[in-house]
Amino acid sequence: MEIRAAVAVAAGKPLEIMTVNLDGPRAGEVLIEIKATGICHTDDFTLSGADPEGLFPAILGHEGAGVVVEVGPGVTSVKAGDHVIPLYTPECRQCPSCLSRKTNLCTAIRATQGRGLMPDGTSRFSLRGEKLHHYMGCSTFANFTVLPEIAVAKVNPDAPFDKICYIGCGVTTGVGAVLNTAKVEVGATAIVFGLGGIGLNVIQGLRLAGADMIIGVDLNPAKRGWGERFGMTHFVNPREVGAELVPYLVNLTKRGADTIGGADYTFDCTGNVTVMRQALEASHRGWGKSIVIGVAGAGQEIATRPFQLVTGRSWMGTAFGGARGRTDVPKIVEWYLAGKIEIDPMITHVLPLDDINKGFALMHSGESIRSVVVY
């Protein structure tokens, strides 16, 4: 079938809107009509050429929502007409990782997904007979896409597509990092570095968990209002603090008889390796946990003095907020419908597919929290 898509033809070039071909679903696969998709920093990271796994030409996009149109042989968990969210982190419930219950990083289709292909080693997308790569197993920058059944979460049909598409990455990553990875407890102190879409969702996850002190750190003073809206209690602009950012934050988190200071939990949402170090060193001696969410460029490494770790601080990483997609994503949709989490204010721009490159520009300028393309 012919579909419309924004194609990443090469690294560093704007997406090109064109008509491409999409083959129907094969065994264990699902054809989805994408109704809305968010524009995420990860898409931009790949498009820039900094992603070591980036492949071109490809149809990017991984933060979508839509309706099942057709299912291939053997598919039982969804049917035509179901509302779904594509999952870039699948949940097969059978591989050693899924069965371990220690991680959400399902390995069932990792090898082919990383090569921009479906599990059988082929692509469903083509342009004039030439293969186009899938992206993160999703490719939501197209109005139709095909996914493996294990990478599709069935959700409540009452939820609006242009809001819940954000749950396909940003919301789940931020809130999940708090609840699943860090396991923040009531009364905790926390510092969030970077108040973009992910950081704001970390903040509302901290509010949901009952954290007491929630400090937001960002170079953009306009982010103060956004952070406070979602539960931030203190705002710090590093430009106003200078080279003494870590000591300043440590001192800010001293409470009562605690003369050491440092946050119980810190979260890096920037992808900047220098900030990752600052986040670790701003966590509390003896028990502080620092969670790395942001993705750094190819070849970059994080570093700190071993003293920071042997005195009890922990560096942790998280992918998709530690969420098990088919199990947890429907629950987060229900939280949204029940008003436990907010999404609507974060959708700052809604665009047609033809204006998708404008969405990337809005991201670069800092004017948007999340731009959503509606088909």
ROLUMDO-598257 format. One record per residue (C-alpha): residue number from 0; x, y, z. Coordinates in Angstrom, 3 decimals. Each point is the difference from the previous one (the first is absolute). Layout:
REM ROLUMDO-598257
NUM;X;Y;Z $
...
END
This chain:
REM ROLUMDO-598257
0;0.000;0.000;0.000 $
1;1.078;3.613;-0.552 $
2;0.440;2.126;3.123 $
3;1.330;3.454;0.896 $
4;3.171;0.256;2.037 $
5;2.741;2.376;1.085 $
6;3.164;-1.732;-1.200 $
7;3.461;0.576;1.470 $
8;2.018;-0.280;-3.198 $
9;3.388;0.767;1.589 $
10;1.538;1.216;3.256 $
11;-0.275;3.738;0.572 $
12;-2.575;0.603;-2.720 $
13;-3.639;1.071;0.516 $
14;-2.621;-2.702;-0.218 $
15;-1.635;-0.350;-3.414 $
16;-3.745;-0.538;-0.281 $
17;-0.750;-2.604;-2.646 $
18;-2.199;-2.907;-1.009 $
19;1.553;-3.383;0.754 $
20;-1.132;-3.616;-0.126 $
21;-0.926;-2.087;3.012 $
22;-0.493;-3.752;-0.106 $
23;-2.733;-1.533;2.139 $
24;0.569;-1.904;3.245 $
25;1.503;-3.468;-0.035 $
26;-0.290;-2.666;2.705 $
27;0.141;1.529;3.470 $
28;-0.245;3.557;-1.337 $
29;-2.503;2.849;0.211 $
30;-0.878;2.760;-2.488 $
31;-0.777;3.268;1.783 $
32;-1.398;3.283;-1.238 $
33;1.959;2.612;1.922 $
34;-2.238;2.859;1.102 $
35;2.577;2.132;1.833 $
36;3.728;-0.051;0.752 $
37;2.241;2.048;2.245 $
38;3.314;1.488;-1.115 $
39;2.591;-1.170;2.512 $
40;3.632;0.989;0.640 $
41;0.976;-3.581;-0.829 $
42;-1.318;0.450;-3.540 $
43;2.084;3.158;-0.264 $
44;3.033;-1.800;1.447 $
45;-0.197;-2.621;-2.746 $
46;-0.725;2.505;-2.755 $
47;3.049;2.041;1.025 $
48;2.331;-2.929;-0.709 $
49;1.199;-0.259;3.613 $
50;-1.837;-3.288;0.580 $
51;2.445;-2.913;-0.396 $
52;-2.922;-2.228;-1.016 $
53;-1.529;2.507;-2.422 $
54;-0.891;-1.422;-3.425 $
55;-1.033;1.795;-3.184 $
56;-2.244;0.253;-1.889 $
57;-2.554;-0.616;2.722 $
58;-3.428;0.970;1.260 $
59;0.590;1.381;3.480 $
60;-2.508;0.527;2.823 $
61;-0.655;-2.176;3.046 $
62;-2.551;1.900;2.097 $
63;-3.346;-0.750;-1.581 $
64;-3.584;-1.096;0.468 $
65;-2.473;-1.452;-2.447 $
66;-2.490;-2.681;-0.979 $
67;0.563;-3.589;-1.043 $
68;-1.063;-0.468;-3.628 $
69;1.022;-3.601;-0.649 $
70;1.780;-2.823;1.815 $
71;2.152;-2.757;-1.425 $
72;-0.341;-3.750;0.650 $
73;0.429;-1.028;3.625 $
74;-0.728;3.392;1.573 $
75;-2.332;-0.374;2.986 $
76;0.570;2.933;2.378 $
77;-1.418;2.732;-2.266 $
78;-2.563;0.189;-2.800 $
79;-1.132;2.461;-2.654 $
80;-1.501;3.099;1.599 $
81;2.040;-0.140;3.213 $
82;1.707;3.204;1.106 $
83;3.707;-0.563;0.559 $
84;3.342;1.594;0.808 $
85;3.095;-1.325;-1.832 $
86;2.829;-1.127;2.261 $
87;3.653;0.537;-0.825 $
88;0.731;-2.246;2.991 $
89;-2.085;-3.131;-0.617 $
90;-1.232;-2.499;2.574 $
91;-0.023;-3.592;-1.243 $
92;-0.439;-1.482;3.499 $
93;2.047;-3.051;-1.037 $
94;3.670;0.983;-0.448 $
95;2.491;-0.360;2.898 $
96;-0.122;3.754;0.649 $
97;-3.786;0.117;0.238 $
98;-0.127;-3.126;2.124 $
99;2.669;1.317;2.387 $
100;-2.336;2.824;1.136 $
101;3.248;1.946;0.617 $
102;-0.170;2.120;-3.152 $
103;-2.407;1.324;-2.607 $
104;2.586;-0.412;-2.779 $
105;-1.625;-2.798;-1.981 $
106;2.518;-1.632;-2.331 $
107;-2.419;-1.910;-2.252 $
108;0.461;2.255;-3.050 $
109;2.938;2.193;1.026 $
110;2.383;-1.233;-2.708 $
111;-2.266;0.766;-2.960 $
112;-1.483;3.141;1.531 $
113;3.495;1.446;0.320 $
114;0.526;-0.600;-3.722 $
115;-3.197;1.831;-0.942 $
116;-1.827;-3.188;-0.959 $
117;-3.002;-2.085;1.000 $
118;0.644;-3.249;1.919 $
119;0.216;-2.030;-3.224 $
120;2.896;2.171;-1.177 $
121;-1.910;1.982;-2.648 $
122;-1.555;3.464;-0.205 $
123;-3.657;0.782;-0.649 $
124;0.865;3.465;-1.383 $
125;1.352;0.723;-3.463 $
126;0.419;2.896;-2.404 $
127;0.146;-0.701;-3.724 $
128;1.026;-3.575;0.763 $
129;2.766;0.955;2.449 $
130;-0.162;-0.955;3.690 $
131;-0.705;2.620;2.654 $
132;1.077;-0.778;3.570 $
133;-2.399;-0.249;2.915 $
134;0.924;2.107;3.033 $
135;0.006;-1.282;3.588 $
136;-2.463;-2.597;-1.234 $
137;-2.701;2.683;-0.324 $
138;0.374;2.518;-2.884 $
139;-2.872;2.221;1.078 $
140;0.934;2.831;-2.398 $
141;-2.312;-1.770;-2.449 $
142;-3.782;-0.128;-0.011 $
143;0.114;-3.822;-0.060 $
144;2.627;-2.346;1.409 $
145;0.516;-3.688;0.778 $
146;1.233;-1.300;3.359 $
147;0.510;-3.355;1.687 $
148;-2.907;-0.957;2.257 $
149;2.336;0.028;3.025 $
150;0.695;3.708;-0.676 $
151;-3.608;1.177;0.186 $
152;-1.813;1.090;3.175 $
153;-3.813;-0.052;-0.082 $
154;-1.416;3.062;1.774 $
155;-3.291;1.571;1.028 $
156;-1.837;1.329;-3.106 $
157;-1.269;2.991;1.994 $
158;3.487;1.540;0.077 $
159;0.813;2.645;-2.679 $
160;2.712;-1.022;-2.457 $
161;1.686;3.411;-0.065 $
162;0.656;-0.208;3.748 $
163;0.696;-3.673;0.705 $
164;2.543;-0.248;-2.817 $
165;2.315;1.735;2.494 $
166;-0.323;-3.051;2.269 $
167;1.790;-1.961;-2.722 $
168;3.268;1.526;1.214 $
169;0.277;3.253;1.950 $
170;-2.623;-0.476;2.697 $
171;0.829;-3.632;0.690 $
172;3.750;0.622;-0.021 $
173;-0.183;2.849;2.503 $
174;-2.658;-1.312;2.358 $
175;1.343;-3.553;-0.242 $
176;3.556;1.058;0.870 $
177;-1.379;1.211;3.321 $
178;-2.391;-2.830;0.821 $
179;1.671;-3.025;-1.616 $
180;3.719;0.737;-0.084 $
181;0.690;2.265;2.974 $
182;-3.002;-1.192;2.043 $
183;-0.231;3.383;1.700 $
184;-1.676;-0.050;3.398 $
185;-2.253;2.511;1.766 $
186;1.953;2.914;1.467 $
187;3.071;-0.385;-2.215 $
188;2.144;2.830;-1.346 $
189;0.726;0.085;-3.737 $
190;1.786;2.093;-2.621 $
191;-1.017;-0.040;-3.668 $
192;2.565;1.268;-2.508 $
193;-1.662;1.234;-3.213 $
194;-3.650;1.083;-0.034 $
195;-1.008;-0.992;-3.503 $
196;-2.711;-2.541;-0.712 $
197;1.752;-2.826;1.850 $
198;1.008;2.117;2.972 $
199;-3.511;1.337;0.529 $
200;-1.318;-3.550;0.017 $
201;2.653;-0.962;2.552 $
202;-1.286;2.890;2.110 $
203;-3.595;-1.144;-0.192 $
204;1.150;-3.537;0.745 $
205;1.744;1.327;3.123 $
206;-3.169;1.827;1.002 $
207;-1.958;-3.213;-0.518 $
208;2.503;-1.918;2.158 $
209;-0.317;2.549;2.812 $
210;3.491;1.532;-0.160 $
211;0.377;2.922;2.393 $
212;2.691;2.201;-1.607 $
213;0.081;0.040;-3.814 $
214;2.761;2.185;-1.445 $
215;0.035;0.797;-3.721 $
216;3.233;1.059;-1.702 $
217;-0.083;1.696;-3.405 $
218;1.813;2.751;-1.894 $
219;-3.276;1.414;-1.329 $
220;-1.723;2.205;2.606 $
221;-3.314;-0.506;-1.809 $
222;0.036;-3.596;1.209 $
223;-0.641;1.133;3.591 $
224;-3.707;0.466;-0.670 $
225;-0.260;-3.344;-1.785 $
226;1.741;-1.831;2.831 $
227;-2.162;1.596;2.675 $
228;-3.112;-0.916;-1.935 $
229;0.863;-3.700;0.274 $
230;1.231;-0.083;3.595 $
231;3.504;1.533;0.185 $
232;0.693;1.696;3.349 $
233;3.352;1.719;-0.795 $
234;1.596;1.279;-3.216 $
235;3.720;0.428;-0.650 $
236;1.542;1.655;-3.062 $
237;3.642;-1.181;-0.313 $
238;0.972;3.313;-1.624 $
239;-0.893;1.765;3.225 $
240;1.990;-2.449;2.128 $
241;3.066;-0.443;-2.203 $
242;2.718;-2.583;0.638 $
243;-1.350;-0.709;3.480 $
244;-3.173;-1.726;-1.204 $
245;0.579;-3.325;1.771 $
246;0.946;1.524;3.394 $
247;-2.966;2.357;-0.331 $
248;-2.408;-2.874;-0.603 $
249;1.509;-2.080;2.804 $
250;-0.410;2.905;2.409 $
251;-3.565;0.626;-1.213 $
252;-1.009;-3.553;0.867 $
253;1.254;0.076;3.604 $
254;-2.945;-0.530;2.297 $
255;-0.302;-0.104;3.789 $
256;2.876;-1.847;1.643 $
257;1.438;-1.082;-3.370 $
258;3.172;2.060;-0.391 $
259;1.261;-1.975;-3.034 $
260;-2.634;0.863;-2.588 $
261;-0.605;-1.403;-3.450 $
262;-3.227;-1.281;-1.502 $
263;-1.366;-3.469;0.566 $
264;-0.591;-0.221;-3.758 $
265;1.300;1.941;-2.988 $
266;-1.062;-0.331;-3.630 $
267;1.926;1.036;-3.111 $
268;-2.394;0.872;-2.829 $
269;2.526;1.849;-2.172 $
270;2.244;-2.571;-1.676 $
271;2.980;2.190;0.970 $
272;2.801;-2.070;1.565 $
273;1.220;2.932;2.106 $
274;-3.480;0.384;1.461 $
275;-0.134;-3.746;0.648 $
276;3.063;0.362;2.207 $
277;-1.486;2.993;1.794 $
278;-3.195;-1.958;0.629 $
279;1.890;-2.878;1.593 $
280;2.126;2.269;2.173 $
281;-3.072;1.941;1.152 $
282;-1.533;-3.198;1.394 $
283;0.283;-0.869;3.675 $
284;3.079;-1.700;1.416 $
285;-0.806;-3.542;1.120 $
286;-3.237;-0.584;-1.885 $
287;-0.523;2.468;-2.826 $
288;-1.233;-1.426;-3.296 $
289;0.607;1.835;-3.272 $
290;-2.076;-1.137;-2.960 $
291;1.259;0.642;-3.537 $
292;-2.875;0.509;-2.435 $
293;1.554;2.240;-2.657 $
294;1.841;-1.639;-2.917 $
295;3.500;1.300;-0.774 $
296;1.569;0.145;-3.431 $
297;2.075;-2.756;-1.578 $
298;3.355;-0.520;1.706 $
299;-0.733;2.147;3.059 $
300;0.760;-1.395;3.446 $
301;-0.904;0.887;3.567 $
302;2.628;0.344;2.729 $
303;0.302;0.767;3.690 $
304;2.466;-0.648;2.797 $
305;-0.386;-3.541;1.383 $
306;-0.386;1.621;3.423 $
307;-3.487;1.118;-1.019 $
308;-1.087;-3.605;-0.479 $
309;1.850;-1.731;2.826 $
310;-1.648;2.434;2.410 $
311;-3.366;-1.415;-0.876 $
312;-1.362;1.869;-2.985 $
313;-1.483;-2.048;-2.854 $
314;-0.190;0.747;-3.718 $
315;-3.021;-1.579;-1.657 $
316;-1.320;-0.013;-3.551 $
317;-3.545;-0.342;-1.235 $
318;-1.638;-0.684;-3.348 $
319;-3.682;0.762;-0.565 $
320;-0.198;0.714;3.705 $
321;0.362;-3.678;0.834 $
322;-3.554;-0.521;-1.272 $
323;-1.227;-3.307;-1.408 $
324;-1.849;1.347;-2.999 $
325;-3.020;-2.216;-0.486 $
326;-0.555;-0.201;3.761 $
327;0.788;3.527;1.203 $
328;-0.908;2.339;-2.866 $
329;-3.751;-0.736;0.240 $
330;0.203;0.809;3.729 $
331;1.643;3.363;-0.689 $
332;-2.760;0.812;-2.486 $
333;-2.493;-0.696;2.792 $
334;1.967;2.292;2.353 $
335;-0.329;2.738;-2.598 $
336;-3.744;-0.547;-0.404 $
337;-0.401;0.044;3.783 $
338;1.919;3.280;0.328 $
339;2.920;-1.494;1.950 $
340;2.462;1.301;-2.586 $
341;-0.213;2.934;-2.390 $
342;0.842;-0.096;-3.691 $
343;-2.107;2.672;-1.715 $
344;2.093;3.033;1.103 $
345;3.178;-1.601;-1.350 $
346;-1.401;-0.293;-3.530 $
347;0.979;3.539;-0.940 $
348;-0.274;-0.311;-3.795 $
349;-2.184;-2.130;-2.308 $
350;1.121;-0.228;-3.631 $
351;-0.915;-1.757;-3.260 $
352;2.525;-2.427;-1.471 $
353;1.056;2.569;-2.605 $
354;1.298;2.233;2.834 $
355;1.937;-2.683;1.863 $
356;3.336;1.754;-0.528 $
357;-1.482;3.067;1.710 $
358;-0.513;-2.234;3.050 $
359;3.724;-0.763;0.074 $
360;0.772;3.716;-0.286 $
361;-2.297;0.745;2.944 $
362;1.865;-2.642;2.003 $
363;3.397;1.519;-0.841 $
364;-1.122;3.504;0.936 $
365;-1.448;-1.160;3.318 $
366;-3.458;1.312;-0.922 $
367;-1.751;-3.351;0.364 $
368;-0.301;-2.595;2.707 $
369;-1.491;-2.482;-2.445 $
370;-1.148;0.497;-3.570 $
371;-2.479;-2.572;-1.271 $
372;-0.726;-0.845;-3.624 $
373;-3.635;-0.901;-0.644 $
374;-0.844;-1.948;-3.162 $
END
